[in-house]
Amino acid sequence: MTSTSLAGALTPAHLRFLEDLFPGEGLVTAPVEMAVYGADSSRRSAMPWAVVRPRSEEQIVELLKWAEAERVPLVPRARGTGMSGGAVPAFGGIVVSCLWLDQVLNVDADDFAADVEPGVVTAEFQARVQKQKLFYPPDPASLKISTLGGNVATCAGGMRAVKYGVTRDYVLGVRAVLPGGRIVNAGGRTHKNVVGLDLTRLFVGSCGTLGLFTRLTLKLLPLPEGSATVLGAFGSLQEALAGARGVFRAGILPTAMEFLDAKACWAIGQIRDVPWPTGANGEAATQAVLVLKVDGSKAALAAELARLEAALEPANPLCLFKGLGAQEEEPLWEMRRLVSPACFHLGPDKLGEDVAVPRGKTAEAVEGFQAIGREQGIHVVCYGHLGDGNTHVNIIFDAADPDQAARAKACKEAVFRLTLALGGTLSGEHGTGITKGPYVSWQLGETERALMAGIKNVFDPSGILNPGKGWG
Ligand SMILES: Cc1cc2nc3c(=O)[nH]c(=O)nc-3n(C[C@H](O)[C@H](O)[C@H](O)COP(=O)(O)OP(=O)(O)OC[C@H]3O[C@@H](n4cnc5c(N)ncnc54)[C@H](O)[C@@H]3O)c2cc1C
């Protein structure tokens, strides 16, 4: 046994152990092949010491026994779509790819529950349960390319969170392997369970720092029969926000409530024909767009659309477009999906923040974020999950210009300060990982951080699991 590896790389003895445990393609050591396992969608990267690809829980148990004894850091990884560098081995270590653990083990229409391995792609799971008229609501925009394990480790959210909540609300149980090889079975298959502390919730959002998931038990719902969408364009941000308030005050709980600010609307117009007024030919230019979805029985949907329309009318929309059923809704939602790539029409680089504020503070937050951009002379594009108070604040700049880069950083920090002053959180979806690590202490007090460090120490006393991704 050695205690040197946390500071260094692998020894020949380590490599022999890994070759035995992960024969053939299960072990990757060639730098050209490993490089892709060292990056994620945060655009951060670091070369892994090695990459292993377990096919079974037994291999993971042996790996974690050995890693604990040898003090070798491990970084769990799935599809690498994370936006905060959670899967990047920035502090060294072996990357453990969970993509070969990709089986749906069972789907039970009576229990409304399913057991899955962590490497199952989210959209494939949704399609699988849909065949049994079941519904798994969490819908991160990355659902076709991210995994259930990654979603649970980051507590991914999506557009349907307004009505259905986030990943956390659908995890009934987690089976995980801890450093030293101990197996934990947290939670279970029941929809209610109050025996003991809620270890399941501790694992959700833990970013691979507490244990390596090998099985997840997920809650399912009956599949809604259909859905309908309304897209409304407004002549001011205030009118759009008033429209959103009107919807809630009318007693409607939409499945999704998304918004685009004026810069987002303009940028989308640069890459696609848009349905809303653009200010050409003397018409009023669109300053904000709302996109709302409702779901339910086919018989009720037409009436729900009419209620939505009536709730939005007092806010003076410039126009409203309606879609009943997937085919009619798709072109309306395409507008929302285009915003992220469209932002690059405003500049070559962006800082993408995912702050959230209490719902009632959304108007103040968005107006404040836009004012920060004006003060710094930087494009700030706001869009996203209005119904949750979770705004994607995109700060667009040119990283090659040091002055712009400094102003972009000043913008980001001002956005964080305003968010916290409004009682919000620095991350509603993407987690802190390495990109927001330096700012965690702006939000969490010493007492809270000490408790989290203590919990981490109970699960992982040697600090070998995803080092540097904590909350210190
Ligand atoms: C285009 C795009 C759109 C996105 N949209 C959204 C969105 O709408 N909402 C949202 O919340 N996020 C979104 N994201 C971010 C990202 O998709 C999510 O964070 C997702 O949950 C990551 O899943 P993954 O499979 O790629 O995991 P990875 O990025 O590989 O890993 C994420 C974290 O999970 C840990 N992990 C992975 N597997 C395991 C395991 N078996 N056991 C323990 N820990 C593990 C890793 O260590 C890491 O900390 C988006 C990303 C992109 C690129």
The ligand as an ORCA input file, in Angstrom:
! r2SCAN-3c Opt
* xyz 0 1
  C     -26.803     21.354    -25.116
  C     -26.881     21.164    -23.620
  C     -28.062     21.432    -22.978
  C     -28.160     21.268    -21.592
  N     -29.360     21.512    -20.985
  C     -29.496     21.311    -19.666
  C     -30.747     21.556    -19.021
  O     -31.732     21.941    -19.645
  N     -30.829     21.331    -17.681
  C     -29.756     20.888    -16.952
  O     -29.903     20.683    -15.739
  N     -28.566     20.657    -17.541
  C     -28.402     20.855    -18.858
  N     -27.188     20.627    -19.458
  C     -26.065     20.149    -18.647
  C     -25.880     18.600    -18.634
  O     -26.459     17.992    -19.754
  C     -26.412     17.969    -17.364
  O     -25.649     18.435    -16.262
  C     -26.419     16.426    -17.370
  O     -27.114     15.970    -16.229
  C     -25.030     15.799    -17.404
  O     -25.177     14.436    -17.781
  P     -23.991     13.564    -18.392
  O     -24.523     12.204    -18.604
  O     -23.399     14.241    -19.550
  O     -22.954     13.579    -17.167
  P     -21.435     14.072    -17.098
  O     -21.319     15.463    -17.607
  O     -20.543     13.050    -17.654
  O     -21.224     14.090    -15.516
  C     -21.910     15.021    -14.724
  C     -21.597     14.750    -13.235
  O     -22.125     13.482    -12.876
  C     -21.132     12.684    -12.218
  N     -21.445     11.286    -12.566
  C     -21.618     10.773    -13.797
  N     -21.917      9.459    -13.716
  C     -21.937      9.140    -12.391
  C     -22.173      7.937    -11.635
  N     -22.459      6.772    -12.226
  N     -22.086      7.999    -10.283
  C     -21.801      9.153     -9.654
  N     -21.563     10.316    -10.296
  C     -21.642     10.302    -11.652
  C     -19.817     13.213    -12.780
  O     -18.723     12.993    -11.890
  C     -20.107     14.700    -12.933
  O     -19.872     15.370    -11.707
  C     -27.038     20.821    -20.841
  C     -25.847     20.550    -21.510
  C     -25.757     20.720    -22.865
  C     -24.455     20.408    -23.558
*
